[in-house]
Amino acid sequence: MANIKIMDEILANKIAAGEVVERCSSVVKELVENSIDANATEIKVELEQAGTVSIKVTDNGKGMEKEDALLAFQRHATSKIIDEDDLYHINTLGFRGEALPSIASVSDVVLKTSTGDIGSIIHIQGGKLISNQKGDSRQGTVMCISDLFYNTPARLKHMKSLYAELANVTDYMNKIALSHPNIRFTLTNNDNIILKTDGSGDLLKTIKAIYGLDVAKKMLEIKTSDEDYEITGYISKPEIHRSSRNAIVTIVNGRVVRNSEINRVINDAYHSYKPDNRYPIVVLNIKVDPTLIDVNIHPTKMDIKFGKMEELCTLIETSIKQILAKPTLIPHIEVKEEKPIEIKPKYEEIALNLDRVEEKEEPYVLINEDLITKKEDVASLKKENEKEESDRLPELYPVGLVHGTYIICQNEQGMYLIDQHAAKERINYEIYKYKLGNPSNDSIQMLFPISIELSNNEFIILKENFSVLKNMNFDIEEFGINSVIVKAHPVWLPKGYEEEAIRRIIEVVINKEKDFNIEKFNEKIAIMLSCKLSIKANENITILEIESLINDLRKCSNPFNCPHGRPTIIHYSKYDLEKLFKRSGF
């Protein structure tokens, strides 16, 4: 008896679903791309519980005839390619004929579709046809997906939290909206609007709908071409950057793709214009002859191969560098009329600048002296050690400051140079790390609460992590669409620089790792605050301030390095100095 058997259609579709349908965002992607291929100009995605309960996609595309509607649920049935030659001239987002049968095999599906004549209503559950009825004549298609993965418990078990699923869907919808600004997109979750674009065809308006007005005003147009490629889109000014590459969106012939080589050349083009480990906001729309690319290398069609990759990378990098070299990149600070808005009845009307740039130039400031000089704070940096670590550094006597950066000290052992920024970083780092690791219930109510505008995806992630901020004694609430308001903060934030610190902390929370570790999280915030809010190079400080800095450094658990590993102090012995001046031996 033969051991090898042909799988039945339902089992084969379930296996295919493992590649095509991974989570709620996978379903949304396949359905939305079908709508785009049907020439829809308006697409609405409605989620219930982030799609775990139901997903509904409505479009005004050309719809399907009754026979085609049934055939669409058969594996490898498609209207988008006919023969092998079509694989080299693909102009549609879908073409494999696997999406609908894969989705239908692991969910409950109701399809309503019409070409403008008598419509069809098809109900399929777990890959089996339940009913096929006549429907209305409204042109377009409605796909309702419910009970996703109900018959594949292992996959259902490994779905992420509701916030994670919603964030994935939102991220996809943002990118598909950027790739098709001529289509009006709407995304809702539990009847709450998350994304809404106007379909005007203006890419900058779509960028504004996703990232906000402040970012849209800081975008620079890119337009270039060569014999093979035509590139259009927008890149952000260097002052606008993010902590992850997710805001770099590459679109090839209308398809959102991922390509590490393109990401690399974009980052290289911004080199020296932005801090390390920061990434610009970029939307590149690349048009190319379909014969020069291969999109048929992965079921999701997110990864593609380019026939002339080196030429494309050179074109992208050269064009971005030319734009960034223009003198118009000097930041312009606008003074705007502030309009009072009412926060809550218990507050007086206050003026909040709601059009404030989210990421602004870092001020060169001396951190709050009250924070760094209190004996009880510095002495408790290592709670388990009652004895101050003052003997880790010898007694030092300051004699001057070089270039507003390096403190010159001396004692009987020779000369010492202290990097004032690195030293202040170490002091502030240990204070912040202690404060974060030993939180108190003390907080300060803000006279002027801070309103922060986020992208829709950032808002979803931050909302999920409100508890993290509240455990740090922040009073934070939702404040309109994709905005939050901070009304109170922990007492240890530096006076005068609360807003910058709050914005930086919120950014760390948004980009925290999936496997949350409180110690690593606290360390990351401590490093960030200590770096951004410490004395900078070329900042002159007084002898009294130098003495205070040295005393505080001597009390640190590790006075020899900043949190990034750079040395805070170097030593030249008397003998070393004599050798430099060729005095030794005389």
C-alpha positions in Angstrom: 0.0 0.0 0.0 1.4 3.4 -0.9 2.5 5.6 2.0 2.6 8.9 0.0 -0.8 10.5 -0.4 -2.1 13.7 -1.9 -3.4 16.0 0.8 -7.0 17.2 0.6 -7.7 20.8 -0.3 -8.6 22.0 3.2 -5.4 20.5 4.7 -3.2 22.0 2.0 -4.8 25.4 2.5 -4.2 25.3 6.3 -0.5 24.6 5.6 -0.3 27.4 3.1 -2.0 29.7 5.7 1.0 29.1 7.9 3.1 31.1 5.4 0.6 33.7 4.3 -1.5 34.3 7.4 0.6 34.8 10.5 -1.5 37.3 12.5 -4.3 39.8 12.1 -2.1 42.2 10.1 -1.4 39.4 7.6 -5.2 39.1 6.9 -5.6 42.9 6.6 -2.6 43.1 4.2 -4.0 40.4 1.8 -7.5 41.9 1.8 -6.4 45.5 1.3 -4.1 44.5 -1.5 -6.9 42.7 -3.2 -9.0 45.9 -2.9 -6.2 48.0 -4.4 -5.8 45.5 -7.3 -9.6 45.9 -7.8 -9.0 49.6 -8.6 -10.7 50.8 -5.4 -10.4 54.5 -4.6 -11.8 54.1 -1.0 -10.9 51.3 1.4 -12.2 51.0 5.0 -10.8 48.6 7.5 -12.8 48.0 10.6 -11.4 46.0 13.5 -13.0 44.6 16.6 -10.6 43.9 19.4 -7.6 44.6 17.1 -8.9 42.1 14.6 -8.9 39.1 17.0 -12.7 39.1 17.1 -13.4 40.4 13.5 -11.9 42.1 10.5 -14.0 43.9 8.0 -12.6 45.4 4.8 -14.9 47.4 2.5 -14.0 48.9 -0.9 -15.6 50.5 -3.9 -13.6 48.5 -6.4 -14.9 46.7 -9.5 -16.2 43.7 -7.5 -16.6 40.1 -8.7 -19.2 38.2 -10.7 -20.9 35.3 -8.9 -18.7 32.6 -10.6 -15.5 34.5 -9.9 -16.5 35.0 -6.3 -16.7 31.3 -5.7 -13.6 30.5 -7.8 -11.5 33.1 -5.8 -11.6 30.7 -2.8 -9.9 27.9 -4.8 -6.2 27.6 -4.4 -4.0 29.1 -7.2 -7.1 30.8 -8.7 -6.2 34.3 -9.8 -7.2 36.9 -12.5 -3.8 38.7 -12.2 -1.5 36.5 -14.2 -2.2 34.0 -17.0 1.1 32.6 -18.2 4.8 32.4 -17.2 5.7 35.6 -19.0 3.3 37.5 -16.7 5.7 36.7 -13.8 8.2 39.1 -15.3 5.7 41.9 -15.8 3.7 41.9 -12.5 1.9 45.2 -11.9 -0.5 44.0 -9.2 0.2 43.5 -5.5 -1.2 40.0 -5.5 -0.8 37.2 -8.0 -0.2 33.9 -6.2 -3.9 32.9 -5.7 -3.2 31.7 -2.2 -4.5 34.5 0.1 -8.3 33.9 0.1 -8.2 30.1 0.4 -5.6 30.3 3.1 -7.6 32.9 5.1 -10.9 31.0 4.6 -9.3 27.7 5.9 -8.5 29.2 9.3 -11.5 31.5 9.9 -15.2 32.3 9.3 -15.5 34.3 6.1 -18.5 36.2 4.6 -17.9 37.8 1.2 -20.3 40.3 -0.3 -19.5 41.5 -3.8 -21.0 43.0 -6.9 -19.9 44.5 -10.2 -23.0 46.8 -10.1 -25.4 44.1 -11.1 -26.9 41.3 -8.9 -24.4 40.6 -6.1 -23.3 37.5 -4.3 -23.0 36.7 -0.6 -20.8 33.7 0.1 -20.2 32.2 3.6 -17.3 29.9 4.1 -16.2 28.4 7.5 -12.9 26.5 7.9 -12.6 26.1 4.2 -16.1 24.6 3.7 -18.8 26.4 1.8 -21.8 27.1 4.1 -24.0 29.2 1.8 -24.2 31.1 -1.5 -26.9 33.7 -1.8 -27.8 36.7 -3.9 -26.8 40.1 -2.6 -27.4 43.8 -3.4 -26.0 45.6 -6.4 -23.7 48.0 -4.7 -20.5 47.9 -6.7 -17.5 46.8 -4.6 -16.5 44.2 -2.1 -17.0 43.6 1.6 -14.9 40.9 3.3 -15.8 40.0 6.9 -13.4 37.7 8.8 -14.2 36.4 12.2 -12.9 33.7 14.6 -9.4 33.8 13.1 -7.4 30.7 13.8 -10.3 29.1 15.6 -9.3 25.7 14.2 -5.6 26.1 14.6 -5.2 26.4 18.4 -1.4 26.5 18.4 -1.4 29.6 16.1 -4.2 31.2 18.1 -2.2 30.7 21.3 0.8 32.5 19.9 -1.0 35.6 18.8 0.3 38.8 20.5 -1.5 41.1 22.9 -4.3 43.3 21.5 -2.1 46.3 21.5 0.7 44.4 19.7 -1.8 43.1 17.1 -3.3 46.6 16.6 0.2 48.2 16.3 1.1 45.7 13.6 -2.1 46.5 11.6 -1.6 50.2 12.1 2.0 50.0 10.9 0.9 48.2 7.8 -1.9 50.6 7.1 0.4 53.6 7.5 2.8 52.2 4.9 0.2 51.1 2.4 -1.4 54.6 2.7 2.0 56.2 2.0 2.4 53.9 -1.1 -1.1 54.9 -2.4 -1.8 58.5 -1.4 -4.5 58.5 -4.2 -6.7 56.1 -2.2 -8.8 57.2 0.7 -8.0 54.9 3.6 -9.8 54.6 6.9 -8.8 52.3 9.8 -10.9 51.9 12.9 -10.7 49.7 16.0 -13.8 49.3 18.1 -15.3 52.2 16.2 -12.4 54.5 17.1 -10.7 56.1 14.1 -6.9 55.4 14.0 -6.0 56.5 10.5 -7.9 58.6 7.9 -6.4 59.9 4.7 -8.1 62.1 2.1 -7.0 60.2 -1.1 -6.0 63.4 -2.7 -2.8 62.0 -4.2 -0.7 64.4 -2.1 1.9 62.3 -0.4 2.8 65.2 2.0 -0.8 65.2 3.3 -0.6 61.5 3.9 2.6 62.0 5.9 0.8 64.7 7.9 -2.1 62.3 8.6 0.4 59.7 10.0 3.2 61.6 11.6 1.5 65.0 12.4 2.0 68.5 11.2 5.3 69.1 12.9 7.0 66.3 11.0 5.3 67.1 7.7 6.7 70.7 7.8 10.2 69.3 8.2 10.1 67.0 5.2 12.2 67.6 2.1 11.1 66.5 -1.4 13.3 64.1 -3.3 13.0 63.7 -7.1 15.7 62.0 -9.2 16.1 59.4 -11.9 18.6 57.6 -14.2 18.2 55.2 -17.1 16.5 52.5 -15.0 15.0 54.1 -11.9 12.7 57.0 -11.1 12.7 58.0 -7.4 10.2 60.4 -5.8 9.2 61.0 -2.2 10.2 62.9 0.9 13.1 62.7 3.4 13.2 64.4 6.8 15.5 67.2 7.8 18.3 66.0 10.0 16.7 67.4 13.1 13.8 64.9 12.8 14.9 61.4 13.5 13.7 58.2 15.2 15.3 55.5 17.3 14.4 52.7 14.8 14.4 52.1 11.1 10.7 51.6 11.0 10.1 55.1 9.6 12.1 54.3 6.5 9.5 53.3 4.0 10.6 51.9 0.6 8.0 51.5 -2.1 8.7 49.8 -5.4 6.1 50.0 -8.2 3.4 50.6 -5.5 4.5 47.7 -3.3 5.9 48.3 0.2 9.1 46.3 0.5 11.9 45.8 2.9 15.5 45.9 1.9 18.4 46.2 4.3 20.8 47.5 1.6 18.5 50.5 0.8 18.2 51.2 4.6 22.0 51.1 4.9 22.6 53.6 2.1 20.0 56.0 3.4 21.6 55.9 6.9 25.0 56.4 5.3 23.8 59.4 3.5 22.7 60.9 6.8 26.0 60.2 8.4 27.4 63.2 10.4 24.0 64.9 10.1 22.3 63.0 13.0 23.3 61.2 16.2 24.4 57.5 16.0 21.7 54.9 16.3 19.1 57.4 15.1 17.2 57.1 11.8 15.4 59.6 9.6 11.8 59.5 8.4 12.0 58.6 4.7 9.4 57.7 2.1 10.9 56.6 -1.2 8.7 55.7 -4.2 10.8 53.8 -6.7 9.5 53.1 -10.2 11.3 50.5 -12.2 10.7 48.2 -15.2 9.2 45.0 -13.7 11.7 42.9 -15.6 14.5 44.4 -13.4 13.0 43.1 -10.1 11.8 39.7 -8.8 8.9 39.8 -6.3 8.3 36.1 -6.3 10.8 35.1 -3.7 8.6 35.0 -0.6 4.9 34.4 0.0 4.4 37.8 1.7 6.1 39.6 -1.3 7.8 42.0 1.1 11.3 40.9 0.0 12.3 41.5 -3.6 15.5 41.3 -5.7 16.8 44.1 -7.8 18.6 43.4 -11.1 20.8 46.6 -10.8 21.1 47.0 -7.0 24.4 48.9 -7.0 23.1 51.6 -9.4 20.0 52.1 -7.3 22.0 52.5 -4.1 24.3 55.0 -5.7 21.4 57.0 -7.0 19.6 57.1 -3.6 22.7 58.0 -1.6 23.9 60.7 -4.0 20.5 62.3 -4.2 20.0 62.4 -0.4 23.5 63.8 0.1 22.8 66.6 -2.4 19.6 67.6 -0.7 21.2 67.5 2.8 24.1 69.7 1.6 21.7 72.6 0.8 21.9 75.6 3.1 18.2 75.6 3.6 18.5 73.0 6.4 19.3 75.6 9.0 16.6 75.1 11.7 14.0 77.9 11.8 12.2 78.4 15.1 8.7 79.8 14.7 7.2 81.9 17.5 3.5 81.2 17.4 0.6 82.7 19.0 -0.5 80.4 21.9 -4.2 79.9 22.2 -5.5 79.0 25.7 -7.3 75.7 25.9 -9.3 74.2 28.8 -7.8 71.0 30.2 -10.2 70.3 33.0 -12.5 72.4 35.1 -10.1 72.3 38.0 -7.4 74.0 35.9 -7.3 77.6 34.9 -7.1 78.2 31.2 -3.5 77.8 30.1 -1.5 78.3 26.9 -0.2 75.1 25.4 1.9 75.1 22.3 0.2 72.2 20.5 2.3 72.7 17.4 5.6 72.1 19.1 8.3 70.2 17.3 8.6 66.8 18.9 12.4 66.5 18.6 14.3 69.7 19.0 17.9 70.7 19.2 19.5 69.7 22.5 20.3 72.7 24.6 23.8 73.0 26.1 22.8 73.2 29.8 24.2 72.7 33.2 22.0 70.2 35.0 20.1 71.3 38.1 22.6 71.9 40.9 20.0 70.9 43.5 19.9 67.5 42.0 23.6 66.8 41.9 24.9 68.4 45.1 22.6 67.2 47.8 24.7 65.0 50.1 21.9 62.6 50.8 21.4 61.9 47.1 25.1 61.4 46.3 25.8 59.5 49.4 23.0 57.0 48.7 24.1 56.1 45.2 25.2 52.8 46.6 22.8 52.1 49.4 24.5 48.9 50.5 27.8 50.7 51.1 27.5 53.3 54.0 31.1 54.4 53.5 31.7 57.0 50.8 33.9 55.8 47.9 36.0 59.0 48.2 39.3 57.0 48.3 38.8 55.7 44.7 40.1 59.0 43.4 43.0 60.8 45.1 42.6 64.4 46.3 42.7 66.7 43.2 43.3 70.4 43.1 41.8 72.1 40.0 44.0 74.7 38.3 42.1 75.5 35.1 39.9 74.6 32.2 41.0 74.0 28.5 38.7 74.7 25.6 35.7 74.7 28.0 36.0 70.9 28.0 38.9 69.5 29.9 39.6 70.3 33.6 43.2 70.4 34.6 44.0 69.2 38.1 47.2 68.4 40.0 48.5 66.7 43.1 51.9 65.2 44.2 51.4 62.3 41.7 51.3 64.6 38.7 48.7 66.1 36.4 45.1 65.0 35.7 42.7 65.8 32.8 39.0 65.4 33.4 36.4 65.4 30.6 33.8 67.5 32.2 30.9 66.1 30.1 31.9 62.5 30.7 32.3 63.1 34.4 28.9 64.8 34.7 27.4 62.0 32.7 28.7 59.5 35.2 27.4 61.5 38.2 24.0 62.0 36.7 23.8 58.4 35.5 24.3 57.0 39.0 21.8 59.5 40.5 19.1 58.7 37.9 19.7 55.0 38.1 19.3 55.1 41.9 16.1 57.2 41.7 14.6 54.9 39.1 15.5 51.8 41.0 14.2 53.2 44.3 11.1 55.1 43.3 9.2 57.2 45.8 5.6 58.3 45.7 6.6 62.0 45.4 5.6 63.8 42.3 5.2 67.4 41.1 1.9 68.7 39.7 2.7 70.8 36.6 1.3 74.3 36.4 1.4 74.0 32.7 0.8 70.4 31.6 2.6 69.2 28.5 0.7 68.0 25.5 2.6 65.6 23.2 1.5 64.7 19.6 2.4 61.2 18.4 1.9 59.2 15.3 -1.0 56.8 15.5 1.2 53.8 15.9 3.3 55.5 18.6 0.1 56.4 20.4 -1.1 52.8 20.4 2.2 51.5 21.8 2.4 54.3 24.5 -1.1 53.8 25.6 -0.3 50.1 26.2 2.6 51.2 28.4 0.9 53.9 30.5 1.4 51.7 33.6 5.2 51.9 33.1 5.1 55.7 33.2 2.6 55.8 36.1 4.9 53.5 38.1 7.5 56.2 37.6 5.1 58.7 39.1 4.0 60.4 35.8 0.4 61.5 35.6 -0.4 60.9 31.9 -3.7 60.7 30.1 -5.1 60.6 26.6 -5.6 64.0 25.1 -7.5 63.9 21.8 -6.5 62.0 18.7 -3.0 60.5 18.9 -2.1 62.9 21.7 -1.3 62.6 25.4 -1.0 65.1 28.2 1.4 64.9 31.2 0.1 66.6 34.3 2.7 65.5 36.9 6.2 64.1 36.9 8.6 62.6 39.5 10.5 65.1 41.7 13.9 64.1 40.4 13.4 65.5 36.8 15.8 68.4 36.3 14.3 71.7 37.0 13.8 73.9 33.9 14.2 70.9 31.5 11.2 68.8 32.5 9.6 68.9 29.1 12.7 67.6 27.2 13.2 64.9 29.8 9.6 63.8 29.6 9.7 63.6 25.8 12.9 61.6 25.9 11.5 59.2 28.5 8.3 58.7 26.5 10.4 57.9 23.4 12.3 55.2 25.3 9.0 53.7 26.5 7.7 53.6 22.9 10.8 51.9 21.7 11.4 49.5 24.6 12.2 45.9 23.8 9.5 43.3 23.6 11.1 41.2 26.4 10.7 43.9 29.1 13.4 44.0 31.7 13.0 46.7 34.3 16.7 47.0 35.1 17.8 47.4 31.5 14.9 49.8 31.0 15.9 51.9 33.9 19.5 51.9 32.8 18.6 53.0 29.3 16.6 56.0 30.7 19.4 56.8 33.1 22.0 56.8 30.3 19.8 58.9 28.0 19.0 61.5 30.7 22.6 61.7 31.9 23.9 62.3 28.4 21.3 64.8 27.2 21.1 66.9 30.3 24.8 67.1 31.3 27.4 69.8 30.8 28.5 69.9 27.2 31.9 70.5 25.7 32.9 74.1 25.2 30.9 75.2 28.2 33.0 77.2 30.7 32.2 76.5 34.4 33.6 78.2 37.5 36.2 76.9 39.9 33.5 76.3 42.5 31.5 74.2 40.0 34.7 72.3 39.1 35.3 71.5 42.8 31.8 70.4 43.2 32.0 68.1 40.1 35.2 66.5 41.3 33.8 65.8 44.8 30.7 64.3 43.3 32.7 62.2 40.9 34.8 60.8 43.8 31.6 59.5 45.4 30.5 57.5 42.4 30.7 53.7 42.3 32.7 53.9 39.1 34.3 57.4 38.7 36.6 56.3 35.9 34.2 55.9 32.9 31.0 57.5 31.6 28.0 55.2 31.1 29.1 54.7 27.4 32.5 53.5 28.5 34.6 56.5 27.7 37.2 57.6 30.3 36.3 60.5 32.6 39.9 61.1 33.7 43.5 60.5 32.5 46.7 60.9 34.5 50.1 62.2 33.6 52.7 61.4 36.3 55.4 63.9 37.1 57.9 61.5 35.4 55.7 61.5 32.3 55.7 65.3 32.1 59.5 65.4 32.6 60.0 63.0 29.7 57.7 65.1 27.5 60.0 68.1 28.2 63.1 65.9 28.1 64.0 66.8 31.7 64.3 63.2 32.9 67.9 62.1 33.7 69.1 65.6 34.2 
